[in-house]
Amino acid sequence: MQYWIRLYFQIPLFLRLLGTVMIMMTLFGGIIHILEPKSFPSLFDGIWWAFVTGATVGYGDYVPLSPAGKITAILLILTGGGLVTFYMATLSASTVKHEQALSKGEVDFRGSDHLVIIGWNERTRQLIDMIGSQDSPERIVLIDRSMNQFYQRLSNLHFVKGDATEESILEKANVRQARMAVVTADPSKKEEQSDQSVIHQVVALKGHHPDLFIIAEVLTDRQRINAGRAGADTVIRSNDFMSSLFYHELYRNDPIQPFEMLLDLLTARQFHEEKVPEQFEGEPLMKALEYFLKESCQIIGIKKGENVSFDLHAETKLEKGDYLIVFSPLRH
């Protein structure tokens, strides 16, 4: 008996209450069916009456007539009614508690093949908005230690509060089954400290999931090599990128705004490498240009071995093993 009692209390509270309610209503339904078979011709009718009475709904379609039946109804109201009320109150409280735990980043993520983003900042917010605007946005797990609560309600985003260098936090985010990770730099820290933090997080991610594809952001160029050595597959140098934009904006001689134009382009289109199709091997570049243009893609460069050239000429011969740098519509 002690074993069954211990097993019962090991079951989650919600399931314990639901099981108790089901057993109690079935028991009273069976008793009333036995006591008054004419008023309750089937066991289901008795169970229906027990649920309606226990929930204090009282439709009145089935009513006990005998003294024994009425005493059974009194016992049901005294026991079952309070049990159902307690069950509904517990269910409501559990729902609210779970919702609060979600917003505080205390709930484990159980999905797989998801994107992990580390660090909450304006860049992260815009990235999440862009991913959410897709037709089928992928699932995102956001890890951040600075926020006490995440107030946004996004169906595709799960928040985990904590330090991404801790094994328990990586387990909570289910990084072992993630598809990709993005590590952003912390703008509140000094550049050197921010880059060191990014490198530590990359090392932790690679140690937890060696095959994970990692995109890391660093602020200083001298830490780019260290981020790569730590295991980052792609290293983005945000300061270098912004410096180039400032340079173009300072010395432009026409009304075109490089920043706005580049922002619009990167929001709607993307770069990727395309192996030269067999039918264009030995052919001039012009034919490939026309072919990809019909596919709403622009060839902006050619990669021959390790060398990439953006100086395109229509008569350039394409060879086997060449790659084309293509600017294409954003893939969803």
Phi, psi and omega per residue, in radians:
M1 nan -0.732 3.136
Q2 -1.062 -0.605 3.127
Y3 -1.098 -0.784 -3.116
W4 -1.205 -0.639 3.089
I5 -1.127 -0.777 3.118
R6 -1.109 -0.702 3.114
L7 -1.119 -0.664 -3.141
Y8 -1.088 -0.763 -3.086
F9 -1.386 -0.135 3.023
Q10 -1.471 -0.276 3.107
I11 -1.272 2.469 3.082
P12 -0.906 2.530 -3.051
L13 -0.968 -0.741 -3.107
F14 -1.044 -0.789 -3.133
L15 -1.229 -0.607 3.092
R16 -1.074 -0.821 -3.129
L17 -1.153 -0.745 3.138
L18 -1.083 -0.774 3.123
G19 -1.122 -0.694 3.123
T20 -1.127 -0.745 3.112
V21 -1.080 -0.784 -3.140
M22 -1.080 -0.774 -3.135
I23 -1.139 -0.767 -3.101
M24 -1.117 -0.790 -3.126
M25 -1.184 -0.654 3.098
T26 -1.151 -0.685 3.124
L27 -1.101 -0.871 3.129
F28 -1.156 -0.618 3.092
G29 -1.110 -0.701 3.105
G30 -1.177 -0.707 -3.136
I31 -1.104 -0.807 -3.100
I32 -1.198 -0.546 3.077
H33 -1.163 -0.641 3.128
I34 -1.281 -0.712 -3.107
L35 -1.239 -0.677 -3.087
E36 -2.311 1.317 -3.111
P37 -1.135 -0.415 3.131
K38 -1.325 -0.758 -3.136
S39 -1.308 -0.506 -3.141
F40 -2.226 1.422 -2.977
P41 -1.145 -0.364 -3.130
S42 -2.322 2.828 3.113
L43 -1.106 -0.658 3.132
F44 -1.094 -0.667 3.097
D45 -1.078 -0.678 3.110
G46 -1.171 -0.731 3.113
I47 -1.139 -0.703 3.095
W48 -1.028 -0.807 3.123
W49 -1.085 -0.701 -3.120
A50 -1.114 -0.760 3.125
F51 -1.151 -0.761 -3.119
V52 -1.130 -0.712 3.140
T53 -1.257 -0.767 -3.135
G54 -1.114 -0.546 3.123
A55 -1.509 0.070 3.135
T56 1.023 0.531 3.074
V57 -1.463 -0.900 3.028
G58 1.118 1.157 3.107
Y59 -1.194 -0.544 3.134
G60 1.462 0.125 3.129
D61 -1.292 -0.422 3.053
Y62 -2.261 2.204 -3.069
V63 -2.347 2.265 3.066
P64 -1.235 2.458 -3.077
L65 -1.974 -0.536 -3.091
S66 -1.450 2.740 3.077
P67 -0.984 -0.726 3.131
A68 -1.105 -0.681 3.122
G69 -1.155 -0.675 -3.139
K70 -1.219 -0.634 3.081
I71 -1.123 -0.698 3.081
T72 -1.057 -0.711 3.126
A73 -1.121 -0.690 3.118
I74 -1.094 -0.768 3.123
L75 -1.112 -0.672 3.117
L76 -1.121 -0.735 -3.131
I77 -1.134 -0.704 -3.109
L78 -1.228 -0.588 -3.081
T79 -1.786 -0.998 -3.049
G80 -1.146 -0.663 -3.127
G81 -1.081 -0.807 3.105
G82 -1.146 -0.603 3.141
L83 -1.168 -0.773 3.129
V84 -1.132 -0.728 3.115
T85 -1.087 -0.751 3.117
F86 -1.124 -0.670 3.107
Y87 -1.081 -0.818 -3.136
M88 -1.139 -0.683 3.116
A89 -1.149 -0.712 3.119
T90 -1.156 -0.697 3.109
L91 -1.076 -0.774 3.124
S92 -1.120 -0.749 -3.133
A93 -1.151 -0.671 3.128
S94 -1.155 -0.664 3.122
T95 -1.114 -0.793 3.124
V96 -1.125 -0.728 3.141
K97 -1.120 -0.711 3.118
H98 -1.159 -0.678 3.116
E99 -1.114 -0.721 3.105
Q100 -1.166 -0.685 3.111
A101 -1.137 -0.630 3.092
L102 -1.104 -0.833 -3.104
S103 -1.186 -0.435 3.119
K104 -1.569 -0.027 3.092
G105 1.298 0.563 -3.076
E106 -1.804 -0.045 -3.062
V107 -1.734 2.358 3.111
D108 -1.216 2.532 3.062
F109 -1.607 2.258 -3.054
R110 -1.863 -0.024 -3.102
G111 -1.421 -3.093 3.141
S112 -2.503 2.969 3.126
D113 0.977 0.732 -3.072
H114 -1.909 3.000 3.099
L115 -1.797 2.257 3.102
V116 -1.814 2.206 3.082
I117 -2.059 2.230 -3.101
I118 -1.919 2.127 3.105
G119 1.788 2.200 3.115
W120 -1.799 2.104 3.101
N121 -2.739 -3.067 -3.087
E122 -1.131 -0.641 3.119
R123 -1.128 -0.722 3.114
T124 -1.108 -0.767 -3.129
R125 -1.041 -0.783 3.136
Q126 -1.162 -0.652 3.109
L127 -1.110 -0.753 3.121
I128 -1.120 -0.689 3.099
D129 -1.112 -0.711 3.131
M130 -1.143 -0.737 3.111
I131 -1.154 -0.672 3.141
G132 -1.190 -0.366 -3.136
S133 -1.403 -0.135 3.120
Q134 -1.235 2.823 -3.138
D135 -1.083 -0.717 3.118
S136 -2.246 1.380 -3.092
P137 -1.091 2.411 -3.127
E138 -1.408 2.817 -3.120
R139 -1.296 2.377 -3.078
I140 -2.147 2.391 2.978
V141 -2.008 2.074 3.140
L142 -1.733 2.158 3.073
I143 -1.893 2.175 3.126
D144 -2.693 2.476 -3.122
R145 -1.853 -0.146 -3.068
S146 -1.486 -0.495 -3.098
M147 -1.539 2.393 3.037
N148 -1.513 -0.393 -3.124
Q149 -2.736 2.444 3.121
F150 -1.840 2.003 -2.957
Y151 -1.589 -0.344 -3.126
Q152 -1.201 2.469 3.113
R153 -1.879 1.657 -3.132
L154 -2.095 2.193 -3.051
S155 -1.157 -0.458 -3.082
N156 -1.725 0.138 -3.075
L157 -2.127 2.364 3.091
H158 -2.146 2.223 -3.079
F159 -1.722 2.329 3.044
V160 -2.182 2.109 3.137
K161 -1.557 2.278 3.081
G162 2.647 -3.112 -3.125
D163 -1.609 2.182 -3.077
A164 -1.233 -0.081 3.072
T165 -1.582 -0.099 3.140
E166 -1.595 2.357 -3.092
E167 -1.085 -0.671 -3.119
S168 -1.112 -0.638 3.131
I169 -1.235 -0.689 3.094
L170 -1.131 -0.634 3.072
E171 -1.153 -0.711 -3.133
K172 -1.121 -0.601 3.112
A173 -1.475 -0.034 -3.133
N174 0.947 0.801 -3.103
V175 -1.086 -0.487 -3.103
R176 -1.059 -0.435 3.138
Q177 -1.942 0.258 3.135
A178 -1.373 2.745 3.134
R179 -1.587 -0.654 -3.031
M180 -2.763 2.738 3.106
A181 -2.372 2.523 3.076
V182 -2.127 2.134 3.130
V183 -1.905 2.016 -3.100
T184 -1.724 2.668 3.116
A185 -1.355 2.574 -3.140
D186 -1.562 1.919 -3.097
P187 -1.219 -0.243 -3.115
S188 -1.417 -0.221 -3.131
K189 -1.731 2.889 2.996
K190 -1.156 2.698 -3.021
E191 -0.982 -0.807 -3.128
E192 -1.114 -0.743 3.138
Q193 -1.149 -0.699 3.128
S194 -1.100 -0.778 -3.137
D195 -1.143 -0.689 3.108
Q196 -1.113 -0.668 3.107
S197 -1.131 -0.713 3.108
V198 -1.075 -0.778 -3.126
I199 -1.104 -0.720 3.107
H200 -1.093 -0.692 3.135
Q201 -1.187 -0.660 3.095
V202 -1.110 -0.751 3.123
V203 -1.070 -0.743 -3.141
A204 -1.124 -0.737 3.132
L205 -1.111 -0.792 -3.134
K206 -1.170 -0.625 3.090
G207 -1.173 -0.577 3.140
H208 -1.402 -0.662 -3.113
H209 -2.459 1.561 -3.033
P210 -1.023 -0.499 -3.088
D211 -1.626 0.096 -3.102
L212 -1.220 2.310 3.071
F213 -1.436 2.159 -3.025
I214 -2.111 2.283 2.994
I215 -1.893 2.125 -3.070
A216 -2.094 2.476 3.093
E217 -1.862 2.218 3.041
V218 -2.127 2.719 -3.105
L219 -1.713 -0.433 -3.116
T220 -2.031 2.480 -3.089
D221 -1.174 -0.523 -3.080
R222 -1.231 -0.278 3.104
Q223 -1.663 0.001 -3.128
R224 -1.089 -0.786 -3.121
I225 -1.114 -0.730 -3.128
N226 -1.135 -0.642 3.100
A227 -1.131 -0.675 3.085
G228 -1.167 -0.716 3.109
R229 -1.136 -0.562 -3.139
A230 -1.214 -0.347 3.094
G231 2.219 0.036 3.120
A232 -1.221 2.273 3.122
D233 -1.372 -0.594 3.083
T234 -2.324 2.303 3.131
V235 -2.038 2.105 3.130
I236 -1.789 2.173 3.127
R237 -1.760 1.596 -3.018
S238 -1.130 -0.617 3.134
N239 -1.156 -0.706 3.105
D240 -1.083 -0.725 3.141
F241 -1.100 -0.791 -3.130
M242 -1.186 -0.620 3.101
S243 -1.101 -0.709 3.097
S244 -1.102 -0.700 3.116
L245 -1.133 -0.735 3.097
F246 -1.059 -0.740 -3.131
Y247 -1.062 -0.846 3.140
H248 -1.113 -0.631 -3.139
E249 -1.222 -0.620 -3.129
L250 -1.177 -0.661 -2.970
Y251 -1.985 0.353 3.077
R252 -1.330 2.566 -3.096
N253 -2.036 0.292 -3.124
D254 -2.459 2.987 -3.085
P255 -1.289 -0.120 3.137
I256 -1.165 2.292 3.124
Q257 -1.721 1.886 -3.061
P258 -0.998 -0.711 -3.078
F259 -1.121 -0.879 -3.114
E260 -1.115 -0.703 -3.131
M261 -1.130 -0.802 -3.134
L262 -1.149 -0.658 3.116
L263 -1.097 -0.773 3.115
D264 -1.117 -0.711 -3.120
L265 -1.136 -0.824 -3.080
L266 -1.259 -0.376 3.090
T267 -1.313 -0.572 -3.058
A268 -1.825 -0.307 -3.062
R269 -2.383 2.956 -3.110
Q270 -2.569 2.756 3.089
F271 -1.584 2.536 2.935
H272 -2.804 2.778 3.117
E273 -1.573 2.383 3.131
E274 -2.219 2.115 3.108
K275 -1.142 2.418 -3.104
V276 -1.040 2.120 3.104
P277 -1.015 2.593 -3.073
E278 -1.006 -0.630 -3.075
Q279 -1.186 -0.224 -3.141
F280 -1.848 0.027 3.084
E281 -1.162 2.197 -3.077
G282 1.459 -0.036 3.141
E283 -1.693 2.769 3.092
P284 -1.216 2.727 -3.097
L285 -1.049 -0.507 -3.084
M286 -0.964 -0.685 -3.117
K287 -1.152 -0.700 3.109
A288 -1.189 -0.639 3.102
L289 -1.041 -0.802 3.140
E290 -1.137 -0.693 -3.107
Y291 -1.117 -0.853 -3.092
F292 -1.258 -0.496 3.108
L293 -1.122 -0.610 3.091
K294 -1.161 -0.412 3.101
E295 -1.610 0.256 -3.132
S296 1.100 0.556 3.118
C297 -2.134 2.598 3.104
Q298 -2.070 2.299 3.040
I299 -1.462 2.148 -3.103
I300 -2.021 -0.110 3.138
G301 -2.929 2.885 3.107
I302 -2.216 2.351 3.104
K303 -1.937 2.015 3.096
K304 -2.009 1.851 -3.026
G305 1.182 -2.133 3.104
E306 -1.701 -0.061 -3.089
N307 -1.636 2.286 3.110
V308 -2.018 2.233 -3.141
S309 -2.124 2.334 3.075
F310 -1.849 0.111 3.111
D311 -1.609 1.615 -3.014
L312 -1.638 2.454 3.056
H313 -2.292 2.382 -3.046
A314 -1.026 -0.549 -3.060
E315 -1.576 0.012 3.125
T316 -1.046 2.296 -3.122
K317 -1.443 2.289 3.074
L318 -1.545 2.390 -3.096
E319 -2.073 2.817 3.107
K320 -1.115 2.328 -3.119
G321 1.661 -0.144 3.087
D322 -1.283 2.698 3.058
Y323 -2.162 2.502 3.093
L324 -1.794 2.327 3.036
I325 -1.534 1.991 -2.989
V326 -2.012 2.433 3.062
F327 -1.843 1.908 -2.967
S328 -2.180 2.903 3.052
P329 -1.016 2.591 -3.099
L330 -1.056 2.239 3.138
R331 -1.458 2.285 3.137
H332 -1.711 nan nan
